[in-house]
Amino acid sequence: RRYPTVEIRAETFNGSTHVPVPSDSAFLKALLLELRLVDEHIFVEHRDTCRRINHSSVYSVRTQGGDLWPVLAFQKNGLIYACLPLVEESLEPRPPLLTVTGLSQGLALLLGIMDYISPSRKNEAEMSTKIGQLRNLLLQACPLGTPLNTNIRSLNSSFEDIQEMPTDENQPAWRSNTYKGKPQVNICITEKVKCMQYDKRDVVDTWQVYGAVNCKCDIEGSAPNVTLTLNLPTNAPPLQDIVVHHCVTSVDPAMLTSSSAEPLDDSVFNGPYKFPFIPPSDSFNLCYYTSQVPVPPILGCYQLTEEGSQLKIAVNLKLHESIKNSFEYCEARIPFFNRGPIAQLEYKVSYGQVDLSREKSLLIWILGQKFPKSLEVSLTGTVSFGAAGKEHPTDYVCTGNTAYVKLYFRIPDFTLTGCYTDQHSVQIFAPGKPKITSSQELISSDYYIWNSKAAAPVAYKTLLD
């Protein structure tokens, strides 16, 4: 979807630094190159140099007319979601990402499209139908290039079914309908933790926490006012990189300027974090945040060595004492790349059970819902392999003894930052006494423990000062 009016505004704002948007085919070709989906094995200087390491989904895409920036793009379930937000100021020098309001609007719109399409990813016919309806839906969600309603699922797919715009002039565009019934508010704080552990003196382990606060507000009225407050325990690390939904009516500027790219100091805003807003009709993510927590939830050590035709493995995991020892699920997966199927397996495990995947290339260590009282578990064993076939997994990074254990877990009613909200921190300026429910969860995301007996890929925040 292209918006000529937006492109004219971009040319006005950017002046001599303006880079025209190329044809769809040329843009797609340049984007695939930038995302390393073509020519990934070829060194492309402007893309692969160590001076340019992306820590976000915002890219600079090189085209024949110059570098397009900021292109917001990410991959999910085999699809690429991308947009080019308007920057309402000069591009030279490039402004900080936090000051580009179009980025949060574009991200909300892309997430809305993903939420609309994703449930149909396994049904090709249904997927094609939904993609075909997107043009009509975008005319409603983003008629002139500015997102008015990012909840694509709440829109109607055909023009015949489009309801008239609300007659109440106070009703914002993102409230597509008014609720009738008993008022209730549901809040869920979801934190995802990413981790890279190496168990080496010369390599620093890294971990990151990403949080999202999802809300569903069933409240009567055309424009009800709600204020939600996020709280942190005493001495907890502050929330950073906060991005808010466009329905938030005001926010403390100090809340938005705390960035994980800069070292923490005593002046960092550490709450409470108040969000006054007029909620959309359907569920939405009120805000996103990160935090620099002092320890990862599970510390691990993985050792893999070759002894003749066999691999000898040893895995040790320890749950940190500050973490709630109550999982919905917890398992460690140990893949074996570039080898044949596992022909023989001998192992000893201190806790849990070990399964072998159907293709016999993956060990699954199921730890269940609790760690033992010692909070430590171990797995040792030897593995031998048969002849390799085409159906067995390969990996260009994990060759030889370069290998990892990947953890999967979910801890309900717990957040790593300690962030929480309760019914007393939610204020609703509307008739009736609403029922307020809140929940928290911590989920693993790309949680790797690398073999300490071999080299492993390492990513640093900054390579050059």
LUMDRENLUM-286751 format. One line per 5 residues: their letters; for each residue x, y, z of C-alpha. Coordinates in pm, 1 decimal. Each point is the difference from the previous one (the first is absolute). Example, Ala and Ser with C-alpha at 12.3 -4.5 7.8 and 13.67 -1.06 7.14 Angstrom:
as = 1230.0 -450.0 780.0  137.0 344.0 -66.0
This chain:
rrypt = 0.0 0.0 0.0  145.1 331.2 -109.1  -113.1 345.2 112.8  101.1 274.7 -249.3  -105.9 271.7 246.5
veira = 241.0 -137.5 260.2  281.8 -18.7 -256.2  -60.0 368.2 -88.7  14.9 91.8 370.8  324.8 -197.1 35.2
etfng = 154.3 191.3 -289.8  -107.4 329.1 163.2  147.4 -91.3 338.9  321.8 -156.4 -128.4  85.4 242.8 -279.1
sthvp = 332.6 -81.8 -168.3  45.3 -312.6 214.1  -323.1 -155.2 -130.7  33.9 -348.9 -147.6  -294.5 -96.7 -226.0
vpsds = -171.4 -332.8 63.4  86.9 -232.6 -290.9  -239.5 -234.7 -178.5  -146.7 -287.2 202.5  222.7 -258.6 -167.8
aflka = 318.0 207.5 49.8  -87.8 67.0 364.7  -68.0 -368.9 65.6  331.3 -100.7 -157.9  190.4 254.2 212.8
lllel = -187.2 -102.8 317.2  71.4 -371.6 -50.6  368.3 82.3 -41.6  2.2 208.5 319.8  -177.0 -276.2 196.9
rlvde = 254.8 -256.2 -126.0  -270.6 -204.0 -171.0  195.1 10.1 -326.5  378.3 -20.7 -43.2  34.3 -83.5 369.7
hifve = 329.3 -181.4 -63.4  152.4 295.1 -187.4  170.3 283.1 187.0  -180.8 326.8 -82.0  200.1 285.9 148.2
hrdtc = -279.4 247.4 78.5  -202.6 -280.3 161.7  254.1 -228.7 167.6  268.3 236.1 128.6  60.7 -10.4 376.8
rrinh = -67.7 374.2 11.0  -364.8 -70.8 -71.2  -161.4 -237.8 246.7  -377.1 23.1 36.9  -150.4 -32.0 347.7
ssvys = -352.9 76.9 -116.4  -241.4 -66.7 -287.0  78.6 338.5 -157.2  215.8 -20.9 -313.1  165.2 223.3 -255.7
vrtqg = -79.0 -151.5 -340.2  235.4 89.9 -283.9  -178.9 84.2 -325.6  111.6 147.6 -329.9  -114.3 344.7 114.8
gdlwp = 171.7 -19.0 340.2  -51.3 -153.0 345.1  -362.8 -26.5 113.0  -28.8 50.7 377.1  -170.0 -91.7 228.0
vlafq = -142.7 -322.4 -147.7  -179.9 -195.7 270.6  6.6 -372.6 -83.8  -18.1 -337.1 173.3  -68.1 -363.5 -89.4
kngli = -266.4 -222.0 154.0  -125.2 -341.8 -109.2  153.9 21.7 -346.5  -131.9 350.3 -78.2  173.5 338.4 -2.7
yaclp = -186.0 294.4 153.1  145.3 336.1 -103.0  -86.9 367.6 -20.0  177.1 330.9 -58.5  -110.9 254.5 264.4
lvees = 0.1 373.2 -67.9  273.4 200.2 174.9  -136.6 348.0 62.1  340.2 168.9 15.3  330.3 8.8 -183.6
leprp = 179.1 -332.0 -43.8  345.5 155.4 29.8  118.0 -72.7 260.6  -226.0 -295.8 68.2  -227.8 69.5 297.8
plltv = -15.5 -246.8 294.3  -250.9 -281.2 -52.0  -196.6 100.1 310.4  -83.1 337.9 -157.6  -151.6 -151.8 -318.5
tglsq = -367.8 -34.1 92.4  -77.9 -179.6 -324.8  204.3 -300.9 115.0  -233.0 -91.6 286.4  -304.1 59.0 -222.9
glall = 150.9 -214.8 -275.7  91.1 -275.5 244.4  -352.5 -1.8 144.4  -146.3 -24.4 -352.4  234.2 -284.8 -100.6
lgimd = -76.4 -189.0 321.8  -370.5 46.1 -69.9  43.9 -143.9 -351.6  204.1 -290.4 141.5  -267.1 -69.6 263.0
yisps = -261.4 -7.1 -277.8  194.2 -230.3 -234.0  193.3 -232.0 235.3  -287.7 -231.0 106.2  -38.8 -104.2 -366.2
rknea = 367.2 -74.5 -74.3  -60.4 -378.6 -22.1  -294.2 31.2 -239.3  117.1 130.5 -337.1  -349.8 71.8 -135.8
emstk = -102.5 193.2 311.1  331.4 186.9 -5.1  -53.0 106.6 -362.6  -352.4 119.6 80.1  117.3 209.0 295.0
igqlr = 285.9 156.3 -197.3  -248.1 84.3 -273.9  -217.8 180.9 254.5  290.1 201.3 140.0  -33.0 281.5 -252.7
nlllq = -359.3 71.6 105.2  93.1 -27.3 367.2  292.1 240.2 -38.6  -232.0 256.9 -156.8  -183.0 0.5 333.1
acplg = 296.9 -43.0 233.3  231.1 243.9 -176.2  -199.9 202.9 -254.7  248.0 281.4 -71.7  323.3 -145.5 134.7
tplnt = -64.0 62.2 370.9  -112.4 -307.7 200.0  -341.4 60.7 157.6  -69.6 -354.9 116.9  280.8 -254.3 23.1
nirsl = -226.0 -286.4 110.8  -60.3 -143.1 -347.0  -207.9 -290.9 133.7  -264.7 240.9 127.8  -62.6 141.3 -349.7
nssfe = -241.2 -132.0 -261.5  144.1 -156.3 -313.3  -258.8 126.3 -248.9  -119.2 353.6 -71.2  -364.2 -115.6 17.3
diqem = 43.0 -79.7 370.9  180.3 319.2 98.7  -193.3 170.9 275.6  -42.7 374.6 8.9  252.7 195.1 200.2
ptden = -119.5 69.6 355.1  -211.4 312.3 30.6  148.4 86.1 340.7  272.5 250.0 -82.2  181.5 -86.9 323.1
qpawr = 44.7 -363.1 -101.2  355.6 -55.1 -131.3  51.0 -177.2 -330.0  165.4 -302.3 163.6  -316.5 -85.5 195.8
sntyk = -183.7 -171.0 -283.8  -306.0 -82.7 211.0  -143.3 62.5 345.5  -31.8 -271.5 262.0  -325.4 -87.0 175.3
gkpqv = 10.1 -216.0 309.8  175.8 -52.2 330.7  329.9 194.6 4.1  317.9 -205.7 27.1  370.0 54.0 -61.8
nicit = 257.2 -273.5 -65.7  372.4 78.2 20.2  284.1 -238.5 -82.3  370.2 85.4 35.6  209.8 -228.5 -219.4
ekvkc = 379.0 6.3 28.2  230.4 -189.1 -234.1  361.5 -66.5 89.7  271.6 -53.0 -262.5  332.0 -143.1 109.0
mqydk = 343.1 -101.0 -131.8  218.6 -190.6 245.7  352.3 -116.9 -82.6  155.5 -112.5 333.6  331.7 159.8 -97.5
rdvvd = 221.7 247.9 182.3  80.9 206.3 -308.3  -358.2 24.5 -130.1  -274.2 184.6 184.2  -343.1 -161.7 24.5
twqvy = -286.3 219.5 -118.7  -371.4 7.2 76.0  -284.3 237.3 -78.5  -357.4 37.7 124.7  -285.2 125.9 -217.9
gavnc = -340.8 74.9 151.0  -344.8 71.6 -141.0  -314.3 104.6 188.3  -314.6 -131.7 -170.1  -339.5 146.1 90.6
kcdie = -361.9 -83.2 -79.7  -238.5 265.7 128.9  -372.6 -74.5 -27.4  -137.5 332.9 121.6  -314.2 188.1 -98.3
gsapn = 25.9 345.2 -150.4  131.6 155.6 -319.2  327.5 121.5 153.8  60.6 -146.0 347.7  313.5 116.4 178.4
vtltl = 220.4 -263.2 162.8  326.0 40.2 190.4  220.4 -303.2 55.9  309.1 4.7 220.6  293.2 -241.6 -23.9
nlptn = 190.2 -53.2 323.9  343.6 -137.9 79.2  135.6 -146.7 325.5  244.7 207.2 202.9  349.8 8.2 -154.8
applq = -120.6 -173.5 -317.7  165.6 107.2 -328.7  -201.4 271.8 -181.0  -200.5 -55.4 -316.5  167.9 134.0 -313.4
divvh = -63.1 47.8 -373.5  -370.8 50.9 72.7  -224.9 27.0 -306.9  -367.8 80.5 56.0  -315.5 -66.5 -201.6
hcvts = -142.4 301.0 -185.1  -312.4 -5.7 221.6  208.4 122.6 297.8  -99.5 362.9 55.0  301.0 124.0 198.6
vdpam = 317.7 -135.3 152.7  288.5 118.4 217.0  283.5 95.7 -241.8  258.1 -147.4 241.6  -162.1 -338.1 -55.4
ltsss = 73.8 6.0 -372.7  359.1 125.0 14.8  139.9 -293.1 202.3  196.1 -202.0 -257.8  186.4 -330.0 38.0
aepld = 260.1 131.4 -246.1  131.7 227.6 274.6  144.8 -100.0 341.7  -234.9 26.1 296.8  42.1 289.3 243.9
dsvfn = -179.5 126.7 308.5  -221.1 234.4 -202.4  -172.9 -280.4 -193.9  -377.8 0.9 38.9  -101.6 -306.0 205.4
gpykf = -374.5 43.3 27.5  -275.1 -28.9 77.9  -87.1 -11.1 -370.5  -342.6 157.2 -64.7  -181.7 -43.3 -332.4
pfipp = -323.7 197.7 -47.5  -181.2 -118.5 -314.1  -328.5 -40.9 -186.3  -5.7 -373.6 -78.4  -77.7 -149.4 -340.4
sdsfn = -294.2 -239.6 -20.8  212.1 -314.2 -26.2  311.9 -125.5 175.0  318.3 199.4 -63.2  353.4 39.8 128.9
lcyyt = 5.6 311.2 216.6  379.8 21.5 5.2  327.3 -180.7 -58.9  314.7 27.4 211.9  340.2 -150.3 72.2
sqvpv = 199.8 -29.9 322.1  357.4 -79.3 104.0  -59.5 -273.8 259.2  308.0 -112.2 199.4  -17.6 -376.1 -65.5
ppilg = -159.5 -241.5 -250.3  -263.2 -233.8 147.7  186.0 -323.8 -81.9  379.4 -28.4 -4.5  144.0 -279.2 -213.5
cyqlt = 314.5 -175.7 -110.3  25.2 -223.3 -308.3  303.5 -206.5 -90.3  22.4 -207.4 -316.3  314.4 -185.4 -106.8
eegsq = 78.1 -264.9 -261.5  149.7 -330.5 107.9  56.8 -211.3 -309.0  -334.2 -62.1 -170.6  -196.9 115.4 303.5
lkiav = -101.1 333.6 148.4  25.2 46.8 372.7  -243.9 253.1 143.7  -51.0 158.3 342.6  -269.4 258.3 82.4
nlklh = -42.3 173.9 335.9  -284.9 239.1 75.0  -67.4 207.0 311.6  -311.0 200.8 76.7  87.5 330.1 167.4
esikn = -136.1 18.5 355.3  -189.5 322.8 -73.9  -210.2 -169.1 -269.6  -340.5 -151.7 72.7  38.2 -380.5 -13.8
sfeyc = -332.8 -72.1 -166.4  -5.4 -57.8 -377.5  -280.0 -69.9 -241.3  267.9 -181.0 -201.1  377.7 -14.0 -6.3
earip = 217.9 -198.5 -238.8  347.9 6.9 -150.0  47.3 -97.9 -365.1  340.0 -124.2 -117.1  25.4 -11.1 -382.5
ffnrg = 274.1 -180.3 -193.0  62.8 171.3 -333.8  179.7 -127.0 -310.4  -8.1 -359.8 125.2  -204.8 -310.0 -64.2
piaql = -280.4 -134.7 220.6  83.6 -94.6 358.2  74.8 -373.0 -8.3  96.0 -49.2 362.3  -64.8 205.3 310.8
eykvs = 118.0 -62.4 352.1  -78.2 259.8 263.4  -35.8 71.4 370.2  -233.9 271.9 120.3  -38.9 135.1 353.0
ygqvd = -350.8 129.2 -56.4  -276.1 -12.0 -262.1  -14.1 -224.5 -305.0  168.1 -11.9 -341.0  -179.2 -63.0 -331.3
lsrek = 130.8 -38.7 -354.1  -167.0 187.2 -286.9  -164.2 -193.2 -282.1  279.1 77.5 -249.0  255.6 -103.8 266.2
slliw = 204.1 318.5 -19.7  -117.9 175.9 315.4  12.3 -84.4 369.6  -287.2 144.4 203.2  64.9 24.0 374.9
ilgqk = -337.2 56.3 168.9  45.0 163.3 339.4  -370.2 34.8 75.0  -153.7 259.1 229.6  257.3 28.1 278.3
fpksl = 373.2 -17.0 60.3  105.2 -219.1 295.3  70.7 156.0 342.0  368.0 41.5 -91.8  -113.1 206.8 -303.9
evslt = 267.6 -183.7 -205.1  -37.2 -273.5 -262.4  248.8 -182.6 -222.6  8.0 -223.4 -305.0  300.0 -200.5 -121.6
gtvsf = 26.4 -253.2 -279.2  158.1 -126.3 -318.9  -153.0 13.0 -347.0  94.6 -183.1 -320.8  -148.0 53.0 -345.8
gaagk = -97.6 -186.7 -312.5  47.0 105.6 -362.0  -119.4 354.5 -78.1  -296.5 54.5 -231.7  -156.2 304.3 -165.3
ehptd = -281.6 16.6 254.7  231.2 64.6 295.2  63.8 358.3 115.8  299.4 198.8 -120.2  135.0 332.1 116.9
yvctg = 274.6 222.2 -142.0  82.4 151.1 341.1  -9.1 -313.8 214.8  272.8 -209.6 -161.6  235.4 -234.4 180.9
ntayv = -34.5 40.9 375.0  -165.7 340.5 -22.1  -340.2 -87.7 145.7  -257.5 116.6 249.0  -278.3 -93.8 238.8
klyfr = -319.0 202.6 -41.6  -236.1 47.9 295.0  -378.2 30.8 -24.1  -203.4 98.9 304.5  -295.0 200.4 128.5
ipdft = -46.8 119.9 357.6  -357.9 120.3 68.5  -73.3 276.3 253.5  359.3 124.5 -7.5  209.1 267.2 -169.7
ltgcy = 378.9 20.8 -3.6  -3.6 376.1 59.6  -255.8 -31.2 279.5  -233.4 226.1 -201.0  -363.0 -35.3 106.2
tdqhs = -335.1 172.2 6.9  -299.6 -56.2 224.6  -362.1 109.4 18.4  89.6 291.3 226.3  234.0 145.0 -264.8
vqifa = -273.0 11.2 -268.0  -222.8 306.0 -3.4  -308.3 5.2 -223.4  -201.6 318.0 -47.1  -323.5 -163.7 -115.9
pgkpk = -330.1 -113.8 156.3  -9.3 -330.6 189.1  258.4 -194.5 198.0  205.3 -207.2 -246.8  146.1 -342.0 67.6
itssq = 378.7 26.8 -34.2  222.7 -302.6 -56.7  376.0 8.4 -43.8  259.8 -265.7 -75.7  370.4 -30.6 -74.7
eliss = 216.4 -250.1 -184.9  365.4 -54.4 -86.8  80.2 -183.4 -325.4  333.7 -106.2 -146.0  96.4 133.5 -341.8
dyyiw = 323.3 -101.5 -175.5  150.4 -130.3 324.9  331.6 -160.5 -101.4  278.9 -169.8 195.7  301.0 -54.3 -226.7
nskaa = 254.1 -280.2 19.8  284.1 133.4 212.3  244.7 -245.4 -162.2  -23.2 168.5 -342.4  -21.0 343.7 -159.8
apvay = -344.1 161.5 -4.7  -141.7 303.2 -182.9  14.2 311.0 218.1  -184.4 329.4 -44.3  125.0 311.4 178.5
ktlld = -203.0 316.0 51.9  276.6 213.5 -146.0  307.9 -109.9 -187.8  138.5 347.5 -64.0  -5.2 303.3 226.3
